[in-house]
Amino acid sequence: MQNHRLKESQPVASDADRLIASVLFAWATEEMVEDQQRPHVERFAGVPGRVLEIGCGRGTMLQMLEAAEIEAYGLDTSDEALTACQAKGLAAVRADALEHLASLADGSLGGIFCAHVIEHFTPIDASRLILESLRVLKPGGRFVLVTPNARDLRVVERFWLDPTHVRPYPRKLLCVLMEKAGFGRITVSEDKEPAANLCVRAAKLFLRLWFMGFLFRGDLVVSARKPENS
């Protein structure tokens, strides 16, 4: 995800735009993304319809969903990402997330996967994302949201290295927003912390223990269902 509102890509128009674009970092390889997102594929097994991935990037999750025979499509605003998806034969569109959700009919999707997007939204837009996701899901549909974990001390600095981030969304806030929006069966977990090799993983585990669990916690994962009777 490169734009804070997932808006349709536009040419860089000013020196300020070029400066911002020059400091956007790619934090993980495609292999690391695959390792992190693979456990989420099974969350969409048996959902009552097509799955939408908001912020599909280069299509790593879409490929895994396809391999699991789960019908899915993605949206993004990055030309590079969309070209990569098309090269892999994946269904992906260029669209603004909120505008695309607003264009969908009630109860038209079986699931929504949204990783590293909500932190680019203002509280109002984050609330719209949650409400619109609930509206377009079929009863029993699943919404899975992944975002930086505010309980990890590294977020204090690292979160703001992406100048398009707006604010972190901690677990308590997300759970309250989703519950009040009308979602049910809300569960919270943490992704596996990525590591390039076994030595790095062991070092991260040691440091997490040393800092009483406030380092290397992994991303926050919030999963919820649209109630069957809604």
N, C-alpha and C positions, 0 to 999 in steps of 0.2 A: 504494500500500500504506500502510495507516495503523496497523495493529496488528502488534506484533512477532511474533505467532504466527498471524495470519490467522484469529483466532477469530471466531465468529459475533458480529455486532454487538450491543452491549448499550447501554442508555441510560447517559449520563454520570452517575456515581453520587456524585461528591464534588467538592469544590473542587480537589483535586489533579488529578483527571481533566480538569476544565475547563481548568486551567492548562496541562497538557500539550497538550490539543487546540488551545489558542489559539496555540501556537507551531509547529505543523506547517506547513511551507511547501510551496507548489506551485512547483517550480523551473523548470518548462518548460511552454510552451503545448502544446496538442494537435498543432499543426502541427510543432513542434520534435520531439515524441515520434515522430510519423510519419516525419520525415526521418531520425531516428536508427535507428528499428527497421525501416525498409523493406528494408535490405540483408539482414536476417535471414530474410525471407520465403522466399527461394530455398533456404535451408538445409533447408527442410522439403519441398521438391519431391521427390516420389517416395518419401516415407517410407511404411512398411508399415502405416499405420493412422491413426486419428484423432489430432489434436494437442491437448494440454492446455496452456493458458497459466495458469500460477500467478501470481496478482496481475495480473489482466487490466485493472484500472483502468476507464477509460471505453470500452474496446474498440477502441482504435486498431489494435493488432496483429491482433486478431480480424477486423476489417474487411478488412485487407490480405490475410490468409490466405484469407478468403472470396472476395475478388476474384481471387485466384490459383487458385481452385477447390480449395483444400486444406481438408478437413473439420476443424473445430476447435471447441473450447468453452473457456470460461474459468472461473476461480473468483476470488472476492474477498470481502472482508467489509464494504466500504464500501457503504452504502445508495445514496449518490449515484452511485457507479460502476455498481452493478448496474442502477439505474434508467436510466442513460444507455445501457447495453448493451441493455437490453430495448427502449428506444425505437428503437434501430437494428436491432432484429430479430435480435440476436446471442444465441447460447446461452451463458448464464453462470449460475453457481450461487453461493450463499453457503455457504462451507464453510471449515473449518480445513484448511490445505494438507496437513499430515501425516496428519490423520484421513481426508481424502479419498483420499490415495494408499493408505493402509492398507486402505481399503474396496474398492479395485480388484483385479481378478483378475490373476494373473501374465500377463505378455505381452499386455496389453489395449490398449496405446497404441502409436502409431507415432512420436510425438514429444512432447517437453515443452519449453516455452519459459518461462523463469523469470528475469524482469528485476527487479532491485532488490528482492529478497526475502531472499536468504540473509544479508545483513548485519543483518537483524532477528532472526537465530537465534543461539542459543548453539552452541558447537562440537558438543555432543551432538545437538541438533536439526538442525544443518547436515549432520552425518553421516547422520542418519536420512533427511533429504531426498534425499541422493545415493543411499543404498542402496535406498530405496523407489522412487526414479525408475528405477534400473536394473532392479528386480524387475518393475515394471509395463510396461516397454517390451518390445516384440517384438524378436527378433533383428534387428539392422540399424537399430533405432530410434535417433533422434537426441535428445540432450539439449543444450540451449543455455542457458547461464547468463550473465547480465550483472550486474555489480556495480561499485561505485566502485573506481577504480584506486588502489591503495595506493602506487603509484610517483609519483603526482601530489602535489606538496607541498601543494596546496590541501586535500587530504583531512585533513591534520592538524587543521584547524579546521572546515572546512565539513561534514565527515562527522558531527561531533558536534552540529551545529545541529538535527539531527533527534533528539530525545530518545528515540525508540523504537529507534534503532540500537543494536546490542549490541557489534559489533566488525567491523572490516574483514577481508576474506579475500583475502590477496595471491595472486598467480598461482601461486607455487611450492606453497603450501599446498593450493590447490584442485586443482592437477594431481596432487599426491601422493594426496589423498583420493579423487579420481576413479579414479586408476590402481589403488590398493589395493582400492577397492570392486569393481573388475572391468570398468570402462569401457575401451574401446580407441579408437584413432584420435583421440587428444586433441589439439586445436589451440588455440592462444591468439592472440588479436588484440586490437586496441583500436578502440572505436567512434570515429566522427568526432565531434570536439568540436563541440557545438552553438553556433551563432552567429546572432544576430538579423538580421544583414546582412553584406555584403562587408567593410565597414570594420571591424566587430567581428572578423570572421574573420582579417583581415590583422593586426590588433593582437595577437590571440592567437597567431598564428604567430610574430610578432616576439618576443613575450615568451617563448614556448617556446624559441626559439633562444637568447635572452639567458640563460635559466636552464638551459641545457645539457640541455633535454629533460625537465626535472622539473616543468613546468607545462603545463596544457591538453593532457594526454595522451589524454583521452577515457576512457570506461568500459572496464573489462576484460571481455572476451568469451571464455568457455571453451566449446568445442563438443566433444562426444564421441559415440561410437556404442556401442550394445550389441553385443558380438561376435556374428557370425552363428552361431557354433557353441554359443552358450550357451542 
